[in-house]
Amino acid sequence: MTLSLAPLSIRALAMPRLTAREIEVLRSWVKHDSKSSAASELFITAATVNTHVNRIRGKYAASGRPAHTKAALLARALQDGYVTLDEF
């Protein structure tokens, strides 16, 4: 059986480039129960968290890997190394 590296290459091309701040907001949001809790940790408003999350979702959608739910966005972030299970 031969392993193909094509899926990894395709995934690497489809990985959106998130800013450092987007990654910080994403990490905070996925480990909290609400955007308000994440906002409090980051000293920003829940609306700002929402803006960042929407931009992140847009980047994933543009890369052909939409994430419409929090669980789906967490899965994408785990796949791409933006978050790790050790953070939880």
VMD Tcl script that builds the backbone (N, CA, C; Angstrom):
set m [mol new atoms 264]
animate dup $m
set s [atomselect $m all]
$s set {name element resname resid chain x y z} {
  {N N MET 1 A 0.839 -1.180 0.000}
  {CA C MET 1 A 0.000 0.000 0.000}
  {C C MET 1 A 0.882 1.240 0.000}
  {N N THR 2 A 0.600 2.153 -0.886}
  {CA C THR 2 A 1.367 3.382 -1.008}
  {C C THR 2 A 0.569 4.543 -0.437}
  {N N LEU 3 A 1.222 5.329 0.405}
  {CA C LEU 3 A 0.564 6.499 0.975}
  {C C LEU 3 A 0.765 7.691 0.048}
  {N N SER 4 A -0.287 8.441 -0.124}
  {CA C SER 4 A -0.224 9.622 -0.975}
  {C C SER 4 A -0.107 10.869 -0.106}
  {N N LEU 5 A 0.724 11.785 -0.504}
  {CA C LEU 5 A 0.867 13.043 0.217}
  {C C LEU 5 A -0.054 14.127 -0.318}
  {N N ALA 6 A -0.825 13.808 -1.327}
  {CA C ALA 6 A -1.705 14.816 -1.939}
  {C C ALA 6 A -2.658 15.457 -0.945}
  {N N PRO 7 A -3.340 14.698 -0.069}
  {CA C PRO 7 A -4.267 15.361 0.860}
  {C C PRO 7 A -3.575 16.394 1.745}
  {N N LEU 8 A -2.356 16.102 2.190}
  {CA C LEU 8 A -1.624 17.070 3.001}
  {C C LEU 8 A -1.317 18.329 2.194}
  {N N SER 9 A -0.916 18.160 0.963}
  {CA C SER 9 A -0.600 19.300 0.118}
  {C C SER 9 A -1.826 20.150 -0.135}
  {N N ILE 10 A -2.935 19.503 -0.397}
  {CA C ILE 10 A -4.184 20.233 -0.631}
  {C C ILE 10 A -4.591 20.973 0.628}
  {N N ARG 11 A -4.481 20.316 1.784}
  {CA C ARG 11 A -4.858 20.959 3.036}
  {C C ARG 11 A -3.953 22.158 3.319}
  {N N ALA 12 A -2.666 22.025 3.045}
  {CA C ALA 12 A -1.745 23.135 3.270}
  {C C ALA 12 A -2.126 24.333 2.406}
  {N N LEU 13 A -2.530 24.075 1.168}
  {CA C LEU 13 A -2.943 25.167 0.294}
  {C C LEU 13 A -4.247 25.793 0.777}
  {N N ALA 14 A -5.113 25.001 1.384}
  {CA C ALA 14 A -6.421 25.483 1.808}
  {C C ALA 14 A -6.396 26.096 3.205}
  {N N MET 15 A -5.258 26.062 3.861}
  {CA C MET 15 A -5.160 26.606 5.216}
  {C C MET 15 A -5.165 28.133 5.151}
  {N N PRO 16 A -6.163 28.756 5.753}
  {CA C PRO 16 A -6.205 30.217 5.713}
  {C C PRO 16 A -5.119 30.818 6.601}
  {N N ARG 17 A -4.670 31.989 6.219}
  {CA C ARG 17 A -3.675 32.697 7.029}
  {C C ARG 17 A -4.412 33.589 8.011}
  {N N LEU 18 A -4.337 33.238 9.278}
  {CA C LEU 18 A -4.961 34.037 10.326}
  {C C LEU 18 A -3.919 34.962 10.931}
  {N N THR 19 A -4.365 36.148 11.315}
  {CA C THR 19 A -3.459 37.080 11.988}
  {C C THR 19 A -3.206 36.599 13.410}
  {N N ALA 20 A -2.180 37.132 14.038}
  {CA C ALA 20 A -1.878 36.777 15.425}
  {C C ALA 20 A -3.064 37.100 16.330}
  {N N ARG 21 A -3.711 38.223 16.088}
  {CA C ARG 21 A -4.858 38.613 16.923}
  {C C ARG 21 A -6.036 37.671 16.685}
  {N N GLU 22 A -6.276 37.292 15.435}
  {CA C GLU 22 A -7.357 36.343 15.148}
  {C C GLU 22 A -7.111 35.021 15.863}
  {N N ILE 23 A -5.878 34.568 15.876}
  {CA C ILE 23 A -5.549 33.318 16.561}
  {C C ILE 23 A -5.769 33.465 18.064}
  {N N GLU 24 A -5.352 34.586 18.625}
  {CA C GLU 24 A -5.542 34.839 20.054}
  {C C GLU 24 A -7.031 34.838 20.413}
  {N N VAL 25 A -7.839 35.518 19.623}
  {CA C VAL 25 A -9.283 35.570 19.872}
  {C C VAL 25 A -9.891 34.179 19.687}
  {N N LEU 26 A -9.495 33.473 18.650}
  {CA C LEU 26 A -10.008 32.129 18.401}
  {C C LEU 26 A -9.711 31.210 19.577}
  {N N ARG 27 A -8.479 31.225 20.055}
  {CA C ARG 27 A -8.094 30.370 21.197}
  {C C ARG 27 A -8.922 30.693 22.434}
  {N N SER 28 A -9.111 31.971 22.706}
  {CA C SER 28 A -9.894 32.361 23.865}
  {C C SER 28 A -11.352 31.942 23.712}
  {N N TRP 29 A -11.898 32.160 22.532}
  {CA C TRP 29 A -13.307 31.846 22.297}
  {C C TRP 29 A -13.598 30.356 22.404}
  {N N VAL 30 A -12.724 29.516 21.870}
  {CA C VAL 30 A -13.021 28.081 21.908}
  {C C VAL 30 A -12.894 27.491 23.300}
  {N N LYS 31 A -12.150 28.137 24.180}
  {CA C LYS 31 A -12.038 27.579 25.531}
  {C C LYS 31 A -13.037 28.167 26.525}
  {N N HIS 32 A -13.837 29.123 26.077}
  {CA C HIS 32 A -14.870 29.709 26.936}
  {C C HIS 32 A -16.262 29.321 26.444}
  {N N ASP 33 A -17.225 29.468 27.336}
  {CA C ASP 33 A -18.608 29.123 27.015}
  {C C ASP 33 A -19.294 30.175 26.155}
  {N N SER 34 A -18.773 31.382 26.163}
  {CA C SER 34 A -19.444 32.455 25.420}
  {C C SER 34 A -18.429 33.450 24.886}
  {N N LYS 35 A -18.905 34.249 23.960}
  {CA C LYS 35 A -18.065 35.320 23.423}
  {C C LYS 35 A -17.828 36.383 24.492}
  {N N SER 36 A -18.792 36.556 25.374}
  {CA C SER 36 A -18.631 37.527 26.464}
  {C C SER 36 A -17.492 37.134 27.393}
  {N N SER 37 A -17.400 35.847 27.712}
  {CA C SER 37 A -16.314 35.365 28.578}
  {C C SER 37 A -14.960 35.537 27.909}
  {N N ALA 38 A -14.899 35.215 26.628}
  {CA C ALA 38 A -13.654 35.391 25.873}
  {C C ALA 38 A -13.288 36.863 25.818}
  {N N ALA 39 A -14.282 37.703 25.611}
  {CA C ALA 39 A -14.049 39.152 25.540}
  {C C ALA 39 A -13.481 39.679 26.852}
  {N N SER 40 A -14.023 39.208 27.960}
  {CA C SER 40 A -13.532 39.652 29.267}
  {C C SER 40 A -12.065 39.288 29.454}
  {N N GLU 41 A -11.696 38.092 29.047}
  {CA C GLU 41 A -10.311 37.654 29.173}
  {C C GLU 41 A -9.362 38.530 28.344}
  {N N LEU 42 A -9.845 38.979 27.190}
  {CA C LEU 42 A -9.007 39.747 26.263}
  {C C LEU 42 A -9.163 41.261 26.404}
  {N N PHE 43 A -10.039 41.692 27.311}
  {CA C PHE 43 A -10.297 43.126 27.530}
  {C C PHE 43 A -10.807 43.811 26.263}
  {N N ILE 44 A -11.725 43.113 25.576}
  {CA C ILE 44 A -12.394 43.653 24.401}
  {C C ILE 44 A -13.879 43.389 24.558}
  {N N THR 45 A -14.690 43.847 23.627}
  {CA C THR 45 A -16.133 43.610 23.711}
  {C C THR 45 A -16.500 42.298 23.022}
  {N N ALA 46 A -17.656 41.787 23.362}
  {CA C ALA 46 A -18.163 40.583 22.705}
  {C C ALA 46 A -18.372 40.838 21.210}
  {N N ALA 47 A -18.737 42.065 20.864}
  {CA C ALA 47 A -18.908 42.416 19.448}
  {C C ALA 47 A -17.579 42.302 18.692}
  {N N THR 48 A -16.496 42.657 19.338}
  {CA C THR 48 A -15.177 42.534 18.714}
  {C C THR 48 A -14.808 41.066 18.531}
  {N N VAL 49 A -15.106 40.257 19.527}
  {CA C VAL 49 A -14.880 38.809 19.391}
  {C C VAL 49 A -15.689 38.303 18.203}
  {N N ASN 50 A -16.940 38.709 18.123}
  {CA C ASN 50 A -17.809 38.287 17.032}
  {C C ASN 50 A -17.244 38.700 15.676}
  {N N THR 51 A -16.714 39.913 15.591}
  {CA C THR 51 A -16.108 40.386 14.342}
  {C C THR 51 A -14.934 39.500 13.941}
  {N N HIS 52 A -14.062 39.199 14.888}
  {CA C HIS 52 A -12.913 38.338 14.596}
  {C C HIS 52 A -13.358 36.941 14.165}
  {N N VAL 53 A -14.317 36.377 14.881}
  {CA C VAL 53 A -14.808 35.034 14.551}
  {C C VAL 53 A -15.422 35.028 13.149}
  {N N ASN 54 A -16.183 36.048 12.824}
  {CA C ASN 54 A -16.773 36.137 11.481}
  {C C ASN 54 A -15.700 36.239 10.400}
  {N N ARG 55 A -14.643 37.000 10.664}
  {CA C ARG 55 A -13.537 37.099 9.698}
  {C C ARG 55 A -12.834 35.758 9.531}
  {N N ILE 56 A -12.633 35.051 10.638}
  {CA C ILE 56 A -12.001 33.730 10.591}
  {C C ILE 56 A -12.874 32.768 9.788}
  {N N ARG 57 A -14.168 32.763 10.079}
  {CA C ARG 57 A -15.094 31.917 9.316}
  {C C ARG 57 A -15.041 32.254 7.827}
  {N N GLY 58 A -14.967 33.545 7.505}
  {CA C GLY 58 A -14.876 33.971 6.113}
  {C C GLY 58 A -13.616 33.457 5.439}
  {N N LYS 59 A -12.518 33.484 6.156}
  {CA C LYS 59 A -11.252 32.981 5.602}
  {C C LYS 59 A -11.326 31.476 5.350}
  {N N TYR 60 A -11.950 30.744 6.277}
  {CA C TYR 60 A -12.110 29.297 6.069}
  {C C TYR 60 A -13.049 29.023 4.898}
  {N N ALA 61 A -14.115 29.772 4.796}
  {CA C ALA 61 A -15.050 29.586 3.676}
  {C C ALA 61 A -14.353 29.881 2.353}
  {N N ALA 62 A -13.551 30.938 2.308}
  {CA C ALA 62 A -12.833 31.303 1.086}
  {C C ALA 62 A -11.809 30.241 0.682}
  {N N SER 63 A -11.315 29.495 1.679}
  {CA C SER 63 A -10.336 28.451 1.385}
  {C C SER 63 A -11.010 27.123 1.019}
  {N N GLY 64 A -12.350 27.133 0.992}
  {CA C GLY 64 A -13.082 25.921 0.630}
  {C C GLY 64 A -13.318 24.976 1.790}
  {N N ARG 65 A -13.122 25.459 3.002}
  {CA C ARG 65 A -13.306 24.642 4.200}
  {C C ARG 65 A -14.196 25.386 5.203}
  {N N PRO 66 A -15.469 25.556 4.867}
  {CA C PRO 66 A -16.348 26.333 5.739}
  {C C PRO 66 A -16.480 25.712 7.125}
  {N N ALA 67 A -16.720 26.567 8.102}
  {CA C ALA 67 A -16.907 26.142 9.491}
  {C C ALA 67 A -18.067 26.956 10.056}
  {N N HIS 68 A -19.259 26.418 9.946}
  {CA C HIS 68 A -20.463 27.162 10.326}
  {C C HIS 68 A -20.799 27.085 11.812}
  {N N THR 69 A -20.199 26.141 12.517}
  {CA C THR 69 A -20.479 25.992 13.948}
  {C C THR 69 A -19.181 26.153 14.732}
  {N N LYS 70 A -19.329 26.341 16.030}
  {CA C LYS 70 A -18.151 26.451 16.887}
  {C C LYS 70 A -17.343 25.162 16.838}
  {N N ALA 71 A -18.030 24.027 16.859}
  {CA C ALA 71 A -17.337 22.737 16.808}
  {C C ALA 71 A -16.574 22.570 15.500}
  {N N ALA 72 A -17.180 22.983 14.399}
  {CA C ALA 72 A -16.509 22.875 13.101}
  {C C ALA 72 A -15.302 23.798 13.039}
  {N N LEU 73 A -15.431 24.997 13.599}
  {CA C LEU 73 A -14.310 25.923 13.598}
  {C C LEU 73 A -13.178 25.401 14.483}
  {N N LEU 74 A -13.515 24.811 15.605}
  {CA C LEU 74 A -12.505 24.191 16.461}
  {C C LEU 74 A -11.792 23.067 15.715}
  {N N ALA 75 A -12.551 22.242 15.013}
  {CA C ALA 75 A -11.949 21.144 14.251}
  {C C ALA 75 A -10.972 21.678 13.209}
  {N N ARG 76 A -11.353 22.719 12.498}
  {CA C ARG 76 A -10.467 23.318 11.488}
  {C C ARG 76 A -9.201 23.875 12.149}
  {N N ALA 77 A -9.379 24.568 13.265}
  {CA C ALA 77 A -8.241 25.158 13.964}
  {C C ALA 77 A -7.293 24.074 14.488}
  {N N LEU 78 A -7.849 22.966 14.942}
  {CA C LEU 78 A -7.016 21.839 15.377}
  {C C LEU 78 A -6.266 21.239 14.192}
  {N N GLN 79 A -6.961 21.035 13.084}
  {CA C GLN 79 A -6.335 20.483 11.880}
  {C C GLN 79 A -5.170 21.348 11.411}
  {N N ASP 80 A -5.320 22.648 11.532}
  {CA C ASP 80 A -4.322 23.576 11.008}
  {C C ASP 80 A -3.275 23.986 12.035}
  {N N GLY 81 A -3.415 23.508 13.264}
  {CA C GLY 81 A -2.422 23.804 14.288}
  {C C GLY 81 A -2.565 25.163 14.956}
  {N N TYR 82 A -3.696 25.823 14.751}
  {CA C TYR 82 A -3.909 27.109 15.410}
  {C C TYR 82 A -4.230 26.938 16.889}
  {N N VAL 83 A -4.784 25.798 17.259}
  {CA C VAL 83 A -5.021 25.444 18.659}
  {C C VAL 83 A -4.592 23.994 18.847}
  {N N THR 84 A -4.325 23.638 20.089}
  {CA C THR 84 A -3.987 22.248 20.418}
  {C C THR 84 A -4.900 21.779 21.543}
  {N N LEU 85 A -5.027 20.489 21.668}
  {CA C LEU 85 A -5.859 19.935 22.734}
  {C C LEU 85 A -5.276 20.233 24.108}
  {N N ASP 86 A -3.972 20.430 24.187}
  {CA C ASP 86 A -3.328 20.735 25.462}
  {C C ASP 86 A -3.767 22.071 26.050}
  {N N GLU 87 A -4.330 22.936 25.198}
  {CA C GLU 87 A -4.787 24.251 25.673}
  {C C GLU 87 A -6.068 24.162 26.484}
  {N N PHE 88 A -6.728 23.037 26.428}
  {CA C PHE 88 A -8.009 22.901 27.107}
  {C C PHE 88 A -7.814 22.128 28.340}
}
mol reanalyze $m
mol bondsrecalc $m
mol representation Tube
mol addrep $m
